[in-house]
Amino acid sequence: MSQPSRYFAVPTDLLRKYDRPGPRYTSYPTVPVWTEEFGPADYEKHLANYAASDRPVSVYVHIPFCEERCTYCGCNVVIAQRQDTVERYLEYLFREIDNTAAKLGGKRRLLQLHWGGGTPTFLRIPQIDQLWNKLHTAFEFDPSAEIGIEVDPRVTSPEQLRHLGKLGFNRLSMGVQDLTPEVQVAIGRGQTVSQTEATFTLGRELGFAGINMDLVFGLPRQTLADFRRSIAQVVKWRPDRLAVYSYAHVPWVKPHQMQINEADLPTGPDKFALFATAIEQLIDAGYMPIGMDHFALPEDELAQGLDNGHLHRNFMGYTVSLSRDMVGLGVSAIGDIGGGFIQNDSRLGGYYRRLDESGWAVYRGWSLTRDDEIRREAIIAIMCRMRLDFAELDRRFGIDSESYFKDDLGHLGEFYDDGLLTRADHALVVTPLGRHFVRNIAMVFDAYLPRLTENATVKKPIFSRTV
């Protein structure tokens, strides 16, 4: 397996130059391109396209409930005070699961399952059992399936963890963000080191095959020294994977973020210095950099997937699952199946109303064109493998890639000049320095971005900043 490159400082002038709003490319085309004209009939068409294949499937289930809202949070969350709110949601979720299974023409082989939120462990153990059993009636779980769940150390009990392990969950994803008390106060979280350690330690004792942790840089009151201490503590625990996300401050989209004092937010080079120290510390600790913001131990399948070319990116993050089709279930959930993207209504009332009216909660979506599919593969190659092999695209789509992308390739000059990109063997290769700007490089191949950028405003950009 290839060894990670040693981290080296990124010039400040490059940080300033490339610090601009840009997509994270969990999909292409990106969500702002999708249309509300896409409805239930369109979704059924893509489900039929998938049902006609023999491909396995991944499933994402959204559980939106939390006890309280963190001020930094960008997720779709419902603060639930009553259990009947949860019971009603499960009733509608089960209806959506049944309707989906009916359209797939039998139980499809499931290779990846993830329960996200919100806080999935907001559910009580009997409710967890109900949802687990319902999914088993709809899908055929592969014996080697990756089955993950997000757990909040503040609310997840030892009894819940033990029960999840007995059911068959084998991966835990834990939000950490930053262990510094001052930062925790600033983001309204209040998660202690002891809570985090206790959940992690019990997960290891129970034999979970993988434990992921999330860190966030760019949070209010975050300092370089404090963040270094947080990372040093996390490294001692030795999670299998780490995601180090950039905080996206978008109060015009998430009004609760208005509670954060913008003067407390690190920006530009100061913000990137936080990410830089994470890169340095994690590489020194033996983690492999994966894509743009993930890290994994060398023995983890993500690190192996980076080497063997099997790494892929979807709405659940980086994965090596052989399933490229994904069903999204629940409020705000996103699916990618049969050549189309589908997003459910993000409002609880809207989710219920749409299911009552049509049997589906579809709010918007997109049917991929041939050009979308070609550009999607190019962007995935850059984001996941740090290399765009034109010969591979030629074989897959029957095109002359360099002619097809002639205009786009003409806009790569600045990346060559700045040492972010090179040419080798009929391919584009992202350099170690270029990894920090991989979103910027991928943006060149986005046919929709110029129009989206024109429609955005300086104060209210559509996308988070790339630095």
MIZA-235197 format. One record per residue (C-alpha): residue in one letter; x, y, z. Coordinates in steps of 0.02 Angstrom, whole numbers, plus 50000, padded with zeros to 5 digits. Example, Ala and Ser with C-alpha at 12.3 -4.5 7.8 and 13.67 -1.06 7.14 Angstrom:
# residues 2
A506154977550390;S506844994750357;
***
This chain:
# residues 467
M500005000050000;S500625017349958;Q501215028050102;P500445045050141;S501445060150084;R502175070550223;Y501165086150252;F501935102450198;A501365120350218;V500135127550092;P500605145150033;T499445158450101;D499255166349930;L498515150049864;L497295149250009;R496685166649969;K496625163349782;Y495575147549792;D494485151949941;R492805153149853;P491085144949865;G491045127849786;P490135111049792;R490715096149894;Y490115084749753;T489185071649852;S488195071549690;Y488345077949513;P487325087249460;T487285095549631;V485675097649729;P485345115949678;V485185109949497;W483775097749540;T481995102649501;E480335101949592;E479545096849426;F480265079649463;G478855070249549;P478215053149604;A478005046649425;D479815050949388;Y480385042049545;E479395026549499;K480215026649327;H481955026249406;L481425012849530;A480845002549379;N482515005549293;Y483394998749445;A482164984249469;A482574978349292;S484384975949345;D485194963349461;R486224976249553;P486304976449745;V485744991749841;S486275003449982;V484975010950099;Y485005027050200;V483685029850335;H483465047250411;I482935048550593;P482735067450619;F482445068350807;C483575076750935;E483325081951116;E484015099251076;R484775108350927;C486635112450919;T486885129950852;Y488165124750720;C487125110250651;G486785109250464;C485725093350472;N483845091750455;V483315090250637;V481655089450731;I481665093550917;A480425080850985;Q479675082851157;R478355069251144;Q478475050851100;D476885051250996;T477855062450874;V479105048250850;E477745034950836;R476855044650699;Y478485046850604;L478865028250610;E477115024350546;Y477425034850390;L479215028750371;F478625010650372;R477355015050238;E478745022350130;I479805006650156;D478354995450104;N477985005849949;T479815005549898;A479994986849921;A478434983849816;K479184993449669;L480844984249677;G480064967649628;G480614957149775;K481904958449913;R483484966249843;R485204961949910;L485764975550030;L487624979150044;Q487614995150147;L486405002350274;H486595018350371;W485445026350499;G485785045050506;G485005060150587;G484655069250695;T485045056550827;P484515038850778;T484765033050958;F483385045051006;L482325029750966;R481945018151111;I482495000051098;P480754993451049;Q480675006750912;I482405001950851;D481794983950840;Q480244988950742;L481264998550613;W482574984850602;N481254971450572;K480344981950443;L481954984250343;H482264965450351;T480564962150274;A480994973850129;F482824969550092;E483944954250092;F485424958850203;D487064952450133;P488084943350267;S489534955350235;A488454971150232;E489114986850315;I487774992050438;G488115008650522;I487255020850637;E487635038250702;V487735038850892;D487795054051005;P488855050251160;R487755062151261;V486155051951239;T486655034451182;S486535022251326;P487615006751354;E486014996451338;Q485685003751166;L487465000251108;R487374982251167;H485704980051080;L486334987550917;G487784975350919;K486624960550948;L485504965850803;G486954966250681;F487574984150672;N489444983750642;R489955002150621;L489725017050736;S489905035150682;M490185047450824;G490115066250815;V491545074150914;Q491775091050825;D492985098350954;L493305092651133;T493725110151196;P492415115651326;E492395133751264;V492005127851087;Q490685115751151;V489825130251240;A489925141151084;I489055127950977;G487765123051109;R488345105051123;G489075101151294;Q489905084551254;T491265079751376;V492845069851345;S492275056551468;Q490615054251378;T491495052251211;E492805040451280;A491515029651369;T490505027251210;F492045023551106;T492775011351233;L491155001651250;G490985000951060;R492704992951050;E492304980751191;L490704975651102;G491684971550945;F491044984450821;A492094981750665;G492285000250631;I492115016350729;N492135033150641;M492335050150720;D491905067250649;L492895083050685;V492435100550625;F493625115050596;G493125133150582;L491975132850735;P491755148050846;R493125151150976;Q494185137450901;T496045140350922;L497495131150844;A498205125651012;D496535119151076;F496125109950914;R497835101650918;R497435095251092;S495755088451034;I496555079250889;A497925072351002;Q496585065151117;V495605057650972;V497175049650901;K497465040951068;W495775032351050;R496255026350876;P494605026850780;D494655017550614;R494115032750514;L494065051350542;A493135064650445;V493765082450466;Y492405093850400;S492415112350368;Y491055121550464;A489845129650341;H489105145450414;V487485147950317;P486255156750433;W485165161550284;V484865142950260;K484965137450443;P484265151950546;H484785144150712;Q486595147750662;M486205166150692;Q486535162250875;I488375160650831;N489405176550842;E490235178150672;A491675187650752;D492125171350842;L492345161750678;P494095158650609;T494175162550423;G495355161150274;P497145156150319;D496715155350505;K495345142750467;F496435132650351;A497805131950484;L496585121650589;F496375109150447;A498245109350414;T498645104150591;A497365090150579;I498185083750420;E499915084550498;Q499425076050660;L498385062450579;I499725057950451;D501035057650588;A499885045750683;G499835033850535;Y498175038650455;M497995038850266;P497175054250187;I495625048850090;G494885060949965;M494755078750024;D494295077550209;H494315059350266;F495695049150348;A495825030450381;L497025018250460;P498025008650328;E497114992350364;D495395000450342;E494484996450179;L494405014850131;A496295015950129;Q496364999750029;G495025006349911;L496065021749875;D497485010549819;N496484998249715;G495335011149633;H493725005249715;L493425021049815;H491755029449779;R490805044349847;N488945045549883;F487755054350002;M488405043650145;G490195049350113;Y491675039350047;T491345020750025;V491995005149939;S490274997149928;L489964988249763;S488224995749762;R488125012349670;D486215013049688;M485535020149850;V483775021449919;G483445036150035;L482065033850164;G481315046550283;V481095065250291;S482395074850186;A483235058450133;I484115057949965;G484185043149847;D485255039349695;I484465025249598;G484135019649421;G484935034949343;G484055047949449;F484245058149608;I482775059749725;Q482535070249882;N481085068850004;D480215083650081;S481265090750223;R479755096650323;L478905083950435;G477165090050387;G477625090050202;Y478335072450216;Y476695066150288;R475605075650164;R476545069550011;L476495051450070;D474625052950099;E474345060349926;S475435049249816;G476285035949921;W477935045149899;A478755059949988;V479705066349835;Y480055084949842;R481295086749700;G482475076649593;W483435074849432;S483565062449289;L485365061249231;T485785064749049;R487215056148959;D488275071748983;D487855071449169;E488445053449182;I490085056949093;R490465072349198;R489925063549356;E491215049849327;A492555062849291;I492185072249452;I492095056249556;A493795051049487;I494565067649539;M493725067949710;C494045049649754;R495575043849661;M496485060349635;R496695055049454;L495625056749298;D496095042849176;F495475047949003;A495725030448932;E494555023449064;L493205036049019;D493455032448834;R493165013848863;R491655016448974;F490725029248870;G491415026748695;I492065044548681;D493685053648649;S493815061548822;E495115074448779;S494035080748635;Y492455079548740;F493215090048879;K494225101348764;D493445117548829;D493555112049011;L495375106648996;G495775123948933;H495315130949104;L496565120449202;G498085131349168;E498115139749338;F498115122849425;Y499645117349326;D500505133949358;D500185132949545;G500795114949559;L499095107549599;L498915096649445;T500025087249322;R499815076949163;A500405058849155;D499985044149042;H498425051348961;A497775056649132;L497605071349250;V498465068449418;V498115078949573;T499735082849666;P499905081449856;L499735100449864;G498225099549748;R497285087949867;H496885103249972;F496025111349823;V495215096049743;R493495104049749;N494155118649647;I494875106849517;A493265096749504;M492265112749480;V493055115149308;F492065099949245;D490395105949316;A489325111549168;Y487985119149282;L489105129149398;P489235145149294;R487345147249295;L487205143349481;T488595155549521;E487755169349421;N486145166949519;A487015167249689;T487415182949787;V488985187849881;K488095187650049;K487085171850013;P488135159649910;I487365142749868;F488885132749922;S490085132850069;R491835139750043;T493195128149980;V494455133850113;
***
